[in-house]
Amino acid sequence: MSVTNPTPKDTTDSPTPPIEEKPTPAKSGFLTATFEELKLVVWPSRQQLFSESIAVILMVMLSAAAIAAVSRFYGWGASQIFR
């Protein structure tokens, strides 16, 4: 691997010309950009949506059961200590 020294061509600071954009109304530009982004979205299939929804529901139920079990355990423990 060889290292080269910069040449005057590499180190000259030439300003880049400003990019001229056509002015657009704020709402129109926002809506256009929004629709362009929505075209890039990969939407899930019906089967994928269903299976992932079931997975989320099961995980929420499992988490709720775990929190309820811990809460009941600490409630039972507190009732044993503070009779």
C-alpha positions as CSV (number, residue, x, y, z in Angstrom):
1,M,0.0,0.0,0.0
2,S,1.5,3.3,-1.0
3,V,0.7,6.7,0.4
4,T,0.6,9.7,-1.9
5,N,0.8,13.4,-1.1
6,P,-2.1,15.6,-2.0
7,T,-1.7,17.6,-5.1
8,P,-2.8,21.3,-5.4
9,K,-5.7,20.0,-7.4
10,D,-6.9,18.0,-4.4
11,T,-6.5,20.8,-1.9
12,T,-8.1,23.7,-3.7
13,D,-11.3,24.8,-2.1
14,S,-13.8,25.4,-4.8
15,P,-17.2,26.2,-3.6
16,T,-20.0,24.0,-4.9
17,P,-22.8,25.8,-6.6
18,P,-26.0,26.0,-4.7
19,I,-28.7,23.5,-5.7
20,E,-31.7,25.4,-7.0
21,E,-35.0,23.7,-6.0
22,K,-38.4,24.6,-7.3
23,P,-40.4,26.1,-4.4
24,T,-43.4,24.0,-3.4
25,P,-46.1,24.7,-1.0
26,A,-45.5,23.2,2.4
27,K,-48.6,20.9,2.5
28,S,-48.2,19.7,-1.0
29,G,-44.5,18.9,-0.5
30,F,-45.3,17.1,2.8
31,L,-48.1,15.0,1.3
32,T,-46.0,14.1,-1.8
33,A,-43.1,13.1,0.4
34,T,-45.4,11.1,2.6
35,F,-46.9,9.2,-0.3
36,E,-43.5,8.5,-1.8
37,E,-42.4,7.0,1.6
38,L,-45.5,4.9,1.8
39,K,-44.7,3.4,-1.6
40,L,-41.4,2.1,0.0
41,V,-43.1,0.3,2.9
42,V,-43.1,-3.5,2.7
43,W,-46.6,-4.4,3.9
44,P,-47.1,-7.8,5.7
45,S,-49.2,-10.5,4.2
46,R,-52.5,-11.5,5.9
47,Q,-50.9,-14.7,7.3
48,Q,-47.9,-12.8,8.6
49,L,-50.1,-10.1,10.2
50,F,-52.3,-12.8,11.9
51,S,-49.4,-14.9,13.2
52,E,-47.5,-11.8,14.6
53,S,-50.6,-10.5,16.2
54,I,-51.2,-13.8,17.9
55,A,-47.5,-13.8,19.1
56,V,-48.0,-10.3,20.6
57,I,-51.2,-11.2,22.3
58,L,-49.6,-14.3,23.8
59,M,-46.5,-12.4,25.0
60,V,-48.7,-9.7,26.6
61,M,-50.8,-12.4,28.4
62,L,-47.6,-14.1,29.6
63,S,-46.2,-10.9,30.9
64,A,-49.4,-10.0,32.7
65,A,-49.5,-13.4,34.3
66,A,-45.9,-13.1,35.4
67,I,-46.5,-9.7,36.9
68,A,-49.7,-10.9,38.6
69,A,-47.8,-13.9,40.1
70,V,-45.0,-11.7,41.5
71,S,-47.6,-9.2,42.8
72,R,-49.5,-12.0,44.6
73,F,-46.3,-13.5,46.0
74,Y,-45.2,-10.1,47.5
75,G,-48.8,-9.5,48.7
76,W,-48.7,-12.9,50.4
77,G,-45.3,-12.2,51.9
78,A,-46.4,-8.8,53.2
79,S,-49.5,-10.4,54.8
80,Q,-47.3,-12.9,56.6
81,I,-44.9,-10.3,57.9
82,F,-47.5,-7.6,58.9
83,R,-50.2,-9.7,60.5
